[in-house]
Amino acid sequence: MSRANEFSVLIGLDWADAKHDVCMQYSDGTREFAVIKHSAEAIEQWITKLHQQHSGRIAIALELTKGPIVYALQKYHFVTLFPINPTMLCRYRRALSTSGAKDDPTDASIALELLIRYPDKITPLKMTDDNVRKLAFLVEERRRLVDEKKRYVNRLINALKQYYPQPLEWFTHRDSQLFVEFIIRWPSLDKIKRAKPDTIARFLTSRGSFAKLVAPRLEAIKDAKPLTHDSVIIEFNKLLVLTLSNQLLPLITAIKTFEQEIKAIYNDMADAPLFESLPGVGKCLGPRLLVALGSDRNRFGSAQEVQKYAGIAPVTERSGKSAWVHWRWGCSKFIRQTFTEWSAKSILYSYWAQLYYEQQKKKGSTHHQAVRSLAFKWIRILYRCWKTKTPYNETQYLKALKERNSPLLG
């Protein structure tokens, strides 16, 4: 069935923050351009009026899978959204216009053309389970918060090195609440040296520091010598350190809040035991892997589809007698990061994964190449477990490798 027979109106939409350009094709083949203001009221008025004038379903192609315009249009039962890969639209535009000219109405019409001409390539956006969707937002935003925290921590460490490097020796976890609160209370060596040992000891023990570590720290504080006496360097960096520390505290609290919410949702999901059975997933990677695959068992038809979706499967290009293999760019970076991080962790918890990693290293692969190769194999295993709803069992897998006389165990 063609798109024209399935929908009464076909629309290509080029989105923006303030307005959206649309190219509409009606059942008689005529086309019309319009500009829709980005507001809930304007979108409501436009789409409901269009539906009243052209009864039936409406198809809208756009370069998004999430965002305000997507959420605004998803609430209408007669609207079906078709996300288009931005790279596909960009290359199609270049093929049609060698000058490289670009404008919003043109992009809207190109999105419409792709929707009409490539029905097997442009598939509708499917709503997933609400818990999976919520978990997806939570794990991605938690990761952004963690990355933001790392940036502040790196700046904090660098500032301390300029005038007050001793805390970096006294504490191993520089991103912890204990470390940050210590710096806020005693932002210079001069100030910590004026503090009473009992005060410092009470501070450390009240925040979970092991009692056996208190005495060595007190001794180190007593013996510490100033790195510099330059008041300009000290005062500037002390101000910067206090600023960064006060920005870190709410981030640390926010990350803990996100983790609690993730744990509550994840633990109530039917697939949680399956992902918990995977070696090295921990409290963070289990929910992220669940989000990557989702709950719809018909979403992927093979492990190869998952490998491509995750960006783990390499891309081979051929031209004449030449062929080359390169990294897959068209994928979710967060999903790819999830699989590679899990693969690296699994080396410490899975016997065969460690053997495979060492085998790849002996062949001359770098650490990252070996981890990606391992992730490629893990996805095949995980897909089978996910498809059959069977938790992973390391003993059974090793037994299967032995029965197949796998060279990995040779």
N, C-alpha and C positions, 0 to 999 in steps of 0.2 A: 504494500500500500504506500502511495506517495504521501509526502507531507501535506500537499494541497488537499487531498481527499480526507486526511485524518483530522486536519485543523481548519477552522473557518478563517483564522487570521494567522499569518506567519510574520514574526517580527525579529529584526536584528537590532540589538540595543548596544550603544556605546556609552558606558557609565562615566560619571564624574561626581565630584563632591556636591556641586551646586545644581547640576542639571544633567539630563540624560537625552542623547540624540537617538531617535528611533526611526527605522525604515520599515514600513508596514506593507505587506502584500495581502490583498483580499482574495476571496474565492474566484473573482472574475479576472484575476491576473493583474489588476491595476495596483500601482504602488503610491505610497504617500510618505513624506517625511514630516517629522514633528519633533519638538523639543519639550521635554517634560521637566518641570521644576522638581528638584529633590526635596520633597516634603511629603509627609504621610497623607495630607489632604489632597495634594496635587496628583499623586500617584493613584489614590483611591478614585478620584473624579475621572481620571483618564481611562483607567482599566475597566471600571464599571460601565462607563458610557460606551466604550468600545465593545464590550460584551453585549450590551443592550442592542446596539446597532447590528452586530454580527453574531447572532446566537451560535453557540458551539464552543469548542475548545480553542484556546489560544496558545500558540507555541512561541517562546521567546528565547533567542540565542544571545548569549553574552559571555564575556571573558571572566566569569567569576563562578565559584562554587559556594562562596559565603560572603557576607558583607551586608550593609543596610538595604541595598536595592533587592538583593536576593531574599532577605527575610521579609521585606515588604510585599514581594510578589508571591511568596510561598503560601500565604494565607488564603489565596483565592483558589478554590477547587477546580476552576475551569482553566487555570494557567499551568502549563508544563514548561519547565525551564531546561534549556539545553546548554550546558557549559562548553565553551570552546577554548582549547589550548591557545594562549596568547601567541605562542611561537607559530602555530599553524596560521593564525590570522595575519601575523606580520609577514610571513613568507608568501602567503597568497596575495597580499597587498603589493609586495615587491614584484611578484610575477606579473601583476596587472599594470603596475606603474613603475617603469624603469627609472623615473626621476626621483623616486623615493618620497614623493609628496604624500602628506598625511593630513587628514582632517576628520573630525568626529562623524559627520554625516556619511563620509565614505566608508569609515570603519563599520558603521551600522549596516550599510548596504552589503558590505563584504560578509559580515556575520550572517546576514540573511541568505546570501548566496551559498555559503558553506552549509547552512541548515538545510537548504533545498537540495543541493547537488550531492551531498555526502551523508545520506541518512544512516549508512552503516558505520560511519566514523563519529558522527555527532549524536551521542546517546543522551537520554533524559537524565536529569539529576534525580537521584533516588534518596528519599528521606530514610535515614537509619533509625535504629532504636533510640529512644530519648536518652536512656542512660549512657549509651555509647557516644551520642552526640555531646552530652554534657561532659563526659569523661574526656573526650577529645579536646574540648575547649580548655578544660582544667590542666591537662598534662602539657599542652603546648604553652599555655600562659605561665605555668610553673617553670618551664624550661627558660622562657624569656626572663623571668624574674631571677633565676639562677645565673644566667649569663650577665644580667645587669649587676647582680651582686659581685660577680667575679671582677667586673671592670672596676667597681669601687674598691674592692679588696686589693687589687693590683696597684691602684693609685695610692691607697693607704700604706701599703708596704713600701712603695717607692718613697713616699714622704717621710716615713719613719727612718729609712736608711740615711736620710740627709742629716739627721741630728740626734736620733734616739733609737738606735738599732737593737738595743737590748731586749725589748719585748718580743722581737722576732726569734730570739734564742730561748726565751722563757716559755713560749707557747708554740705548740706544733700546729694547732688549728687556728689559722689567722682569720677564718671566716665565721668563727663561732661567736655566739652572743657573749660568752665569758670574756673573750679577747677584746671585743669592741667596747664592752662596759668598763673593762680595766683601763683601756686607753682614754675613754671619756673622763674617768675619775682621776687618772694620773697621766696626763698627756706629755709630761717631760720627766727627764731623769731627776732634775732638781726637786720636783714635786713628790715623786715616789720616795726619794731619800728622806724627805721630811716627814713622811707618814710613819706611824707607829707599826712595828712588826705585827702586833696583835690585830690591828685594824686590817692590815693586808691579809693576814691569815683568815680572819672571819669572812672577809670578802670572798676569798678563793673557795673556802669550804662551803659557804652558803649558796654558791652557784654550781655546786656539783664537782668541784675540783677534788681529786683524790688527796687525802690527808698526807700521804707519803711524799707527794710532790711539793707540798707547801714549804717544808724546811729547806730543800735545795734552792727553791726560788727566793726565799728570804735571804739565804746566803749569797746568791748571785746578785741580788739587789744591793746588798751591803758592799760587795766588792766592785760593783760597776763603776766605770770611769766615763766621764763625758766625752763624746766624740768631737765636739767643737764648743768653743766659748763665744762664737760669733752670734751676738744677740739678734741680728737681722735674720740670719738663717733659722735660728731657734724659734723666734716669734712668728715668722711667716709660716713655717712648716707646722708649728703647733696649731695655728689657726686652721690650716688646711686639714690637718689630722682630725681635729674636733668636728669640722664641717662634714668630712667624709664619714666619720664614725656615726654622727647623728643621722646621716642619710642611710647608713647600713642597718641600723636597728629596726626601723619599720619594714625594710625589705626582708630581713631575717624572720620577723614575725609573720609577714604576709606569706612567705614560703611555707612556714609551718601550718598556717591556716589552710592553704591550698592542699598540702599533703594530707591533712586530716579529712578534708572533703573528698579527695581522691580515694583515700582508704575506705571511707564509709560507703561510697558508691561501688567501688571495685569489689569489696568483700561480699556484697549482696548479689553480685552477678553470677549467673550459672556457669559461665566459662572461666571464672577466676581460678578454680583448682587446676584446670588444664594448664593455664599459663604459669601458675605457681610451681608446677612440676618441672619447668624448664630450668636447667642449670644456670645459676648466676643472675637470675632476673632481679632479685632483690625487691625492695618496696617501690622502686620507681619504674623499672623496665617492664614489669609484668603488666601494669595498666597501659603503658605505651604500646606494647605488642598487641594487647587486646584491641585497642583502638585501631591499630594498623590493619588488622584483619576484619574487625567488626563482628557482628552476630549473624549476618545473613550468609548462610552456607552456599548460596547460589551466586554470590558476588564474584568469586573467582572460579574459573573452570579448570585450572591446573596450577601446579606449583610455579610453572614458568611465568604465568600471568602475575603472580605475586612478586617474583624476582624482578620482573620488568617494572611493575608498579612501585616497588621499593627502590628502584634505581641500582640494584645490585647486579643484575644481568648486564654484561657489557654490550656495546653496540659495534657491529661489524659493518664496515663500508667497503665496497668494491668498485673499482673503475678500471676497465681493461684488465691488465695483468696484475694490477696493484690491489692490495687489500690491507686494511688496517683496523685495529680494534681500539676503541676509546671509551672513556667514561660516559655514562648515560646522564644527559643533562635534564631531560624533560621528566622530572619526578619531584615528589615532595622531599625537600632536603631534611625535614624533620623526621619523616618516616625512614629515610636512608640512614640517618644518624642513629635512629633507634635500633635498627638491625645491626649496624656495625658496632655500636657500643655493647649490645648484648653478646655479639660474637666474641669480642675481646674479653668480656667478663667470663664467658663460658670456658675459656682456656684454663681458668683456675679451678673449675668445678666439674669438668667433664674429662674423663680419661681419654676417650677417642679424639675429642676436640684438641686436647693438648698435643696428642701424637700427630694429628693432621697439621696443626700449626707448625710444629717443629719440622715436619716433612716439607712443607712449603718454604720454610726459611732455608733449609738445606739446598733447595732447588734454586736459591738466589732471590727469592721474593723479599720485598721489604716488609716491614711489620704491617703496614696498611694494606698491602696487596694480599698478604697471608690472611689477614682478618676478613677482608672482603670475600676471598675464596671460601673461607670457613662459613661466612654468612650465607653464601650461595647454597652450601650443603645444608645448613641449618634450616633454611626456608623450606626445602623439600621435606624435611622431617616434620617441621612445625605444621606445614600445610596438611600432611597426612593425619597428624594428631587432631588438628582443628576440624578437618572434614569429617572425621569419624567420631569426634567428641571424646577422644581417648587421651588421658594424661600421658606425658612422656615418661618412659621407663628406661633408664640408662642400662640396667642389667639386660633387659630384653634386646636392646639395640646392639649391645656388644655381642650377645649370643647370635644375633642375626648376621653380624659382620663375620663372626667366626665360622658360621655355617656356610657362608658364601666364599670362604677362604680369602677374605679381603686382604690386600697387600698392606693395608694400614696396620693390621695386627701381626704381620709377618715378622 
